[in-house]
Amino acid sequence: MQLKDRKQNKKSLIIEAAARAFASRGYNGTLIADIAREAGIGKGTIYEYFPSKVDLFFAVFKWFVRMTETEAKVSIAVLGGSSSERLMALNDALLRSWLDMLDMYSLVMEFWSASASSSMRQRFKQAFKEGYRDFRQIVSTLIRDGIDTGEFQPEVDAESVAAALVGAWDALLLQAWFDEGFDPLTTSRKFMAVVISGLAARPQVV
């Protein structure tokens, strides 16, 4: 294995260990020493890759967002069929992915908190802005594909629907985190069925 690959693997190890530590202890309650123990490395090694806890926390945030976006893109790429089918597949892939990481969902709360923190506000607000924008783009592109093929109504505002869907997915996971008895996957499927029905092009009246 080349030196570059070894360094990348070590960096990934640190980020994933930090994600687990921040999820269980919170940002303020986590020490670099805690992350080092979680990763099975020396504290000094972490500082070779990340100058501060803030930098490492931000790296965890980017890792979390990247995993979600990758899941979204892969779920669309591997499935053919109609835009409706791909929207539902995207819904299922995202919810399953997030549910697999539900024990780490507290990270999202930490990220939101960081976006309001005086020391990290601008950095996280900008990152959130870019992350939401990119994700809305994925969804709106799917909807525009449906409009172009005549599957969805031509007057549909793809960007507005995409923004609402991203917000709905966020809210469903938040409810699942607070309420263990809540089933976000089933709920999201029923919700998506209504959304897709509303998007569907109406038969032409002759």
C-alpha positions in Angstrom: 0.0 0.0 0.0 1.4 3.4 -1.0 2.0 6.1 1.6 -0.8 8.3 0.3 -3.3 5.4 0.7 -2.1 4.6 4.2 -2.5 8.3 5.2 -6.0 8.4 3.7 -7.0 5.2 5.5 -5.7 6.6 8.8 -7.6 9.8 8.2 -10.8 7.9 7.5 -10.2 5.8 10.7 -9.9 9.0 12.8 -13.0 10.6 11.2 -15.2 7.6 11.8 -13.9 7.2 15.4 -14.6 10.9 16.0 -18.1 10.5 14.6 -18.8 7.7 17.1 -17.3 9.8 20.0 -19.2 13.0 19.1 -22.4 11.0 18.7 -22.2 9.4 22.1 -20.7 12.3 24.1 -21.5 15.4 22.1 -19.1 17.9 20.8 -18.4 19.7 24.1 -18.2 16.5 26.0 -15.6 14.9 23.7 -11.9 15.2 24.2 -9.3 14.5 21.5 -8.0 11.8 23.9 -11.5 10.1 23.7 -11.3 10.0 20.0 -7.7 8.6 20.1 -8.9 5.8 22.4 -11.9 5.1 20.1 -9.5 4.9 17.1 -6.8 2.9 18.9 -4.1 5.5 18.1 -2.1 8.1 20.0 -3.5 11.5 20.6 -0.5 13.1 18.8 -1.4 11.2 15.6 -4.8 12.9 15.4 -3.0 16.3 15.4 -0.9 15.2 12.5 -4.1 15.1 10.4 -6.3 17.7 12.1 -5.0 20.9 13.8 -7.9 21.2 16.2 -11.1 19.6 17.5 -13.1 22.1 15.4 -11.3 21.0 12.2 -12.0 17.3 13.0 -15.6 18.0 13.8 -16.0 19.8 10.5 -14.4 16.8 8.7 -17.0 14.5 10.4 -19.7 16.8 9.1 -18.4 16.6 5.6 -18.1 12.8 5.9 -21.7 12.5 7.1 -23.0 14.7 4.2 -20.9 12.9 1.6 -22.3 9.5 2.7 -25.9 10.7 2.3 -25.3 12.3 -1.1 -23.5 9.2 -2.3 -26.4 7.0 -1.2 -28.8 9.3 -3.1 -26.8 9.3 -6.3 -26.1 5.5 -6.3 -29.8 4.7 -5.7 -30.8 6.7 -8.7 -28.0 5.5 -11.0 -28.6 1.8 -10.5 -32.3 2.0 -11.1 -33.9 2.5 -14.5 -37.6 3.0 -15.0 -39.9 6.0 -14.5 -39.1 9.2 -12.5 -41.8 8.1 -10.0 -40.0 4.8 -9.5 -36.7 6.5 -9.1 -38.1 9.1 -6.6 -39.5 6.2 -4.5 -36.2 4.4 -4.7 -34.4 7.5 -3.6 -36.8 7.8 -0.7 -36.2 4.2 0.4 -32.4 4.4 0.0 -32.1 7.5 2.0 -34.4 6.4 4.8 -32.7 3.0 5.1 -29.3 4.6 5.1 -30.2 7.1 7.8 -32.0 4.4 9.9 -28.8 2.3 9.7 -27.1 5.3 11.3 -29.8 6.3 13.7 -27.6 5.7 16.7 -25.4 8.4 15.3 -28.3 10.8 14.4 -27.4 12.9 17.5 -24.5 14.1 15.2 -27.1 16.0 13.2 -28.2 17.8 16.4 -24.5 18.6 17.1 -24.1 20.0 13.6 -27.2 22.2 13.8 -25.9 23.4 17.2 -22.6 24.3 15.6 -24.3 26.4 12.9 -25.6 28.6 15.8 -22.3 28.7 17.7 -20.4 32.0 17.5 -17.1 30.3 16.9 -18.3 27.9 14.2 -21.4 29.6 12.8 -20.2 30.9 9.4 -18.2 27.7 8.6 -21.2 25.4 9.3 -23.9 27.7 7.9 -22.0 27.8 4.6 -21.5 24.0 4.6 -25.2 23.4 5.4 -26.2 25.8 2.6 -24.0 24.0 0.1 -25.1 20.5 1.3 -28.8 21.3 1.1 -28.4 23.0 -2.3 -26.6 20.0 -3.8 -29.2 17.6 -2.4 -32.1 19.7 -3.7 -30.4 19.6 -7.1 -30.4 15.8 -7.1 -34.1 15.7 -6.4 -35.1 18.6 -8.7 -33.2 16.9 -11.6 -35.3 13.8 -11.1 -38.5 15.8 -11.1 -37.5 17.8 -14.2 -36.8 14.5 -15.9 -40.4 13.5 -15.2 -41.6 16.7 -16.6 -39.5 16.4 -19.8 -40.9 12.9 -20.4 -44.5 13.9 -19.8 -44.8 11.8 -16.7 -45.2 14.9 -14.4 -47.3 18.0 -15.0 -45.4 20.7 -17.0 -46.4 23.4 -14.5 -44.7 21.7 -11.6 -42.0 23.8 -9.9 -39.3 21.2 -9.5 -37.1 23.3 -7.2 -40.0 24.0 -4.8 -41.0 20.4 -4.6 -37.4 19.3 -4.1 -37.0 21.7 -1.2 -40.2 20.5 0.4 -39.1 16.8 0.0 -35.7 17.4 1.5 -37.3 19.2 4.4 -39.8 16.4 4.9 -37.1 13.7 5.0 -35.2 15.8 7.6 -38.3 16.1 9.7 -39.1 12.4 9.5 -35.7 11.3 10.8 -35.9 13.9 13.6 -39.2 12.4 14.7 -37.7 8.9 14.6 -34.8 10.0 16.7 -37.2 11.4 19.4 -39.8 8.6 19.1 -38.5 5.0 18.9 -42.0 3.8 18.0 -42.2 6.0 14.9 -41.7 4.3 11.6 -40.2 6.9 9.2 -39.8 4.5 6.3 -43.4 3.4 6.1 -44.6 7.0 6.7 -42.3 8.3 4.0 -43.5 5.8 1.4 -47.1 6.7 2.0 -46.2 10.4 1.8 -44.3 9.9 -1.4 -47.2 8.1 -2.9 -49.3 11.2 -2.4 -46.6 13.5 -3.7 -46.1 11.4 -6.8 -49.8 11.2 -7.4 -50.0 15.0 -7.2 -47.1 15.4 -9.6 -48.5 13.0 -12.2 -49.6 14.5 -15.5 -53.4 14.5 -16.0 -55.0 12.7 -19.0 -55.8 15.1 -21.8 -59.5 15.7 -22.2 -60.5 15.3 -25.9 
